[in-house]
């Protein structure tokens, strides 16, 4: 009996580690928009009623230059930059400028910002504003007329989201896939290649991930797993065209990000 249990466990581990999850459906973020505010200047998240989480800052911009440089005075803590629905890259407090790959003309600029809610340290310890604030320029020209929208990611009921077939790429959204489990046990979700986001299994929150963290996996709670089909929903901020995830029987790490 002990030998049979060991074989069964090894078969379970093999089937789990080999399983690829097709994220075949998506749900738009418009379904979880909070109350929008409009202002000439940027408002920090604190003034949008957000203590931690996500917000969308958007504005129509016009540039006379090809490939203009976008520069932000303050970003806390991370922002994915999109122009006309196409990912341009990311900005952080350490990297506040980015060259946009666009031609001269009118464009829709959207910055999806994440704020983990931590207290600011160092010389700015008395300033705990989050999100985007201060000036933001495009080719040294100030951008104004902002529309700012709280994104109620953590507060939404993911089971009530309306999903559509995956179309591939585009703006940040929710992704949905199905994976199977023969015998619920210790399973990790390998998030390698994805950017930043949140994970739910069978409607239960499982955790968050970020490509700059050394650990690139999330342990799925065994108590919410069920024999047979299981639902996986992922919110992804940096939509880079990924449409699959994998299961693993052990934690996954990016060794290049581990400092000894």
N, C-alpha and C positions, 0 to 999 in steps of 0.2 A: 504493500500500500504506500509506503514511504517512497519507494522508487517510482511508482506510478505518479504520485503527486509531484515529484521532481521533474519527470518528463513532461507532465501537463504544464507545469510552470515554465519550463524552457520553451515549449511550443507557444505558450501565450506570449512570452517575451519576444520570440522571433516574429510572430504575427503582428505584434504591436509596433516593433521597430521598423518593420517593412511597410507599414501602412501609410499611404499618401492620401491626404484629404483634399479633395477638389472643392475650392470655395466658389461654388457655382452660382450663387445668388448675391445680390447687393441691395442695400436699402439706403436711400438718400438721407443726408443730415437735415434737410428741411423739416423732417418729421420731429426733430428734437430741438428746434430753434427756441430760444427764450425770447424775451422782449427786446427788440432791437432799439438802439439809440443812435441818433445822428448828431454829429458835431463837426465843426470846422477843424478842430484839433483832436488828436488822439486822446482817448480816456483810458486810464489804467483799469485793470480788471476790478480793482477795489470799488471803483465808481460804477461798474456794471453789475455790482452785486455778486461777484464771484470771488470766493475765498481760495478755491483751488479748482483745477479742471481746465476747461478749454473755452476759447472764444474765437470768433471769426471777425477780422478787421478787413473791410473791403472799400475800394474807392476806384472811380474811373480816372485813368491817367492818360495824358497825351505827351508823347516825346518826339522831339525832332531828330533824335539820334538813333541809330541802330545799336543794339546791345548796350543800353544805358546801365549805369551803376545805381543800385538801390542801397541807401544807407540809412540805418536806424540808430537813433541816439540811445535808446534803452529798449532792451528786449529781455524779459524774464518769464519763462526760462528758456524757451525754445519756440521757433516758428518755422513752419513749412510754407514756402513761398510759391504761389501759383499765379500764372498770367494766362488769361483766357482759358482756364481749365487745365493748363499744362504745368506740371511740377517743374520748378526752376532750381530748387535746392532748399537749403535750410540756413537760418541765421540763429546765432546764440549771443550771449553777452560777451563771449570771447571772439566771435566773428560776426561783426555787425554790418558788413557790406557784402553784396552779391551782384555779379554781372548777369543781367537778364538777357536771355537769348530770344530777343524779339526785334522786329523791324520798327522803324519810325511810324507813328500814328497813334490812334486811340486804342486803349486796352483796358480790360478789367483786371485789377490787381487784388488778389486775395491772400491774406496772411492768416493761417490757422495756428493759433498760439496755445501752448501748453504751459500751465503754471502748477507746479507740484505743491505749492503752499508753504514752502519752507521759509524760514526767516533769513533775510539777507545778512551776510557776514562781511567782515573787513571794514574798509572805510565808509561803506554805505549802510552800516548796521542800523542807523536810525531811519533809513528810507526803505520801507518794506512794500513799496508799490510793486505790482506785478502786471504782466502783460506787456503791451506796447505803450510808451509814453514819451513825451519830449518831441523832438522834431523827427521827421522822416522825409528824405529827399530822393528824387530821381534825377540824375544828371545835375545835381546841386540845386534843383528847383524843389521848393517845399510842396508837399502833397497835402491837400485839404479835402473837406467835404467827405468825412468818413462815415460809414455805417458799421456799427459794432454790435455783434450778436452773440449772446451767451449760447454755448452748445451744451445741452443738458445730458451729456454722455452717461455719467455715473447715475443720474437720477431717472433715466428712462426705463421703461418696461420693455426689454428687448424682445420678449415674446409677442408684443403687440405691434412690432415694426412690420411694415409692408415691404416684402422683398420681391425683386424682379430678377430675371435671368442675367447672369454676369455678362457685361459687354466689354470688359477689359480696359484697365487704366481709368484716368479721369480724376475727379476731385476726391477728397477724403470721404469715406463712407463706411457703412457696416457691411461685412462679408459674412456669408453663411455657408456652412458645409456640414456633411454628415460623416461620422466614422462609426465603426462597429467594434464592439467589445464582446468577447466570448465569456470571460470571467473577470469582473471588475477587480482591479488591483492597481499597483503603483504604475502610473503612466505620466510621461512628460510630453508637453507640446513643444516641438522644436520650432522656434520663431526666426531662425536664421534667414537673413535676406529680407526680412520685413523691417519697417522703420521704427514707429512708435505707436503704441496703442493699448487696448484693453481687451480682455478675453472673458467670455461667458460659456459655460457648459450646461446644457439642458436648462437654460434660464438662470443659472446661478453664477455669480461673479467669481472668476478664478484668479485674476491678477492682471498686472500690467507688464509691458516690456518696452525696451528701448535698444536700438542697435548699438549704442555706445556703452551699454553695460556688458560686463564680462560674461555673465550668465545669459545664455540665449535660449532658455527654455522655461516653461511654467509647469509646475507639478499640478496635474488636474486632481481635484478633490475626489477621492475614491467614493465618498459617501453620496455624491451626486451622479456617479456613473451608473449606467444600467446595462444589463445584458442585452445585446443586440444593437439597434441603432441609437446613436447619441448625437445631439445637435451641438454644433460649435459656431458661435457668433463672435466675430472679431471687429473691433473698431480700429481703423488704421488711419493715422494722420498723414503719413507720407506715402501717398498712393503711387507706387512705382511699377505697377503692372504685374505684381505677383498675384498668382491665383491658386497656389497650392501651399499646404503646410504638411508637416510630417509628425508622426508620433514616435516617441523614443522610450526605451525601457530604462534610460538613465539620463541624468541632467546633462545638458549640452553647454559648452563654454567656448567663447572666442579667446583662445590662448594669447593672442596678441594684445588683448586688453587687460591681462592679468599682470599686475606689477608686484614683483617679489622684492 
